[in-house]
């Protein structure tokens, strides 16, 4: 996993949406909807970042942020429907690291989370089966050997390795590595996979890491079976 994210939001559908996108991005995600539960949980579990809604039952998000800042420097992204400038300034003065205003794109949330983690020195690093992926530098190291891969190949490998064993179709992979929705032929993924496999095999000749699932797509799995 790339990091532990706490989502504090009382709108159930919105919580599920953010959770699903963050999970797809390789994060470990925890959710809660009552403001009274947040501070004790943060003290005990020490998340890597908090997505904190301002309007919560039990306790206001600004109060929670101020309380957390008394004992932790964990990055906090405020999530709010309030657009008044005073709320923005107050939230940041209390120690918020960024703001996201509703309505928002779930992809924007993931991008903001990654950006804040990079900025605060907590850029997500994924480690699995001897593979280390450093997103801050787009650097991939396998069994101590750095892979000479492109940014697109890095994103592809990161997405697959984030959920070992899970099968992804070509369209899912294209949506992930081309978020600007450009028109790309689905066989482009096959080309990227082929090049990535070749580069992996150069430093890891003893077995495939990326497997084809006929008629479905691809998965990352260090060992067959």
RAFENZI-V33513 format. One line per field, one symbol per residue. burial: 1 if it has 9 or more other ideal C-beta (glycine too) atoms within 8 Angstrom, else 0. A space follows every 10 residues. Layout:
BEGIN
burial = ???
END
This chain:
BEGIN
burial = 0111111111 0001101111 1111111011 1111100100 1110101111 1111110011 1111110110 0001111111 0000001101 1101111111 0001010111 0111111100 0111110100 1111100001 1100001010 0011111111 1111000101 0111011100 0000010111 0110111011 0011000011 1010001111 11000
END
